[in-house]
Amino acid sequence: MAHSKYLFVASMDVDPAKEALFNEVYNTEHCPELGKVPGVGEITRYEAESFKVLIGGETQTMSPDGRPRFHAVYEIESPEVLSSSAWGEAVELGRWPEQVRPYTTNRRHTLLRLTYPGT
């Protein structure tokens, strides 16, 4: 299986009153439009949860408190995809800019470069 050399992660919270609209627009408009941008591969979305992990013989509880709850992960060919005109146009399509983006908070954007396994 081939791995994308880069992952772009968009993380955020949303006003609880807008959560249903947020998920609908993200899934039916925002991700599909960004998926059409040259250099963008698979797009997946995740929601943070608390969990327990065994480290050094001790079980620790990890909580996402204070961190963004919602995460979209985009496989991209290169960092330049994010500054392309196609990306810039796609992020402004549909209901996202006016009906969703203003209600998001705690936004974080992360670019990850693949280091293992090598490509």
C-alpha positions in Angstrom: 0.0 0.0 0.0 1.4 3.4 -0.9 1.5 6.1 1.7 0.9 9.8 1.1 4.1 11.7 2.0 2.1 14.4 3.8 -1.0 14.7 6.0 -2.8 17.9 6.6 -4.9 17.9 9.7 -7.6 20.6 10.3 -8.8 20.5 13.9 -11.5 22.5 15.5 -14.5 22.8 17.8 -17.9 24.0 16.8 -20.8 25.8 18.6 -23.0 22.9 19.9 -26.1 24.6 18.3 -24.4 24.3 14.9 -23.0 20.8 15.2 -25.5 19.0 13.0 -25.0 21.6 10.2 -21.2 21.4 10.7 -21.2 17.7 10.2 -23.6 17.8 7.2 -21.7 20.5 5.4 -18.3 19.0 6.2 -19.4 15.5 4.9 -21.5 16.5 1.9 -19.9 19.7 0.6 -16.5 20.7 2.2 -14.7 17.3 2.0 -16.0 16.4 -1.5 -15.0 19.8 -2.9 -11.5 19.6 -1.3 -11.2 16.1 -2.6 -11.4 17.4 -6.2 -8.3 19.6 -5.6 -5.2 18.3 -7.6 -2.8 16.7 -5.1 -5.4 15.8 -2.5 -5.9 12.1 -1.8 -8.2 10.4 0.7 -10.0 12.6 3.3 -11.1 11.2 6.6 -12.8 12.8 9.7 -12.4 11.9 13.3 -13.9 13.0 16.7 -11.7 13.0 19.8 -12.5 10.7 22.7 -11.1 9.9 26.1 -9.2 6.7 26.4 -7.0 4.6 28.7 -3.5 3.5 27.7 -0.9 1.3 29.4 2.4 3.0 29.5 5.4 1.9 31.6 3.2 -0.6 33.5 0.7 2.0 34.5 -2.8 2.6 33.0 -3.3 6.3 32.4 -6.6 8.0 31.4 -6.1 10.5 28.5 -8.7 13.2 28.0 -9.1 15.5 25.0 -10.2 18.4 27.2 -9.0 21.7 25.9 -8.0 20.2 22.6 -10.1 20.4 19.5 -12.9 17.7 19.2 -13.2 17.4 15.5 -10.4 16.5 13.1 -10.2 16.2 9.3 -7.2 14.4 7.8 -6.2 15.1 4.2 -3.6 13.0 2.4 -1.8 15.4 0.2 1.1 15.1 -2.3 3.0 18.2 -1.1 2.7 21.2 1.1 2.2 23.4 -2.0 -1.3 21.8 -2.4 -2.4 23.9 0.5 -1.4 27.2 -1.1 -2.7 26.4 -4.6 -5.4 28.5 -6.2 -7.5 25.3 -6.5 -7.4 24.8 -2.7 -8.1 28.4 -2.0 -11.2 28.3 -4.2 -12.4 25.0 -2.8 -12.3 26.1 0.8 -14.7 29.0 0.0 -17.4 26.9 -1.8 -20.8 26.0 -0.5 -22.2 26.9 2.9 -18.9 26.5 4.8 -17.6 30.1 4.7 -20.8 31.8 5.9 -22.8 29.2 7.7 -20.2 27.0 9.4 -16.7 28.6 9.6 -17.9 31.6 11.8 -19.1 29.1 14.4 -15.8 27.1 14.7 -13.3 27.8 17.5 -10.1 26.3 18.8 -8.9 25.9 15.2 -5.5 24.2 14.6 -3.9 23.3 11.4 -1.0 20.8 11.3 1.1 19.5 8.4 2.7 16.1 9.0 5.5 14.7 6.8 5.9 10.9 6.6 9.0 9.7 8.3 8.3 5.9 8.6 8.0 3.8 6.7 10.2 5.4 4.0 8.8 5.8 0.6 
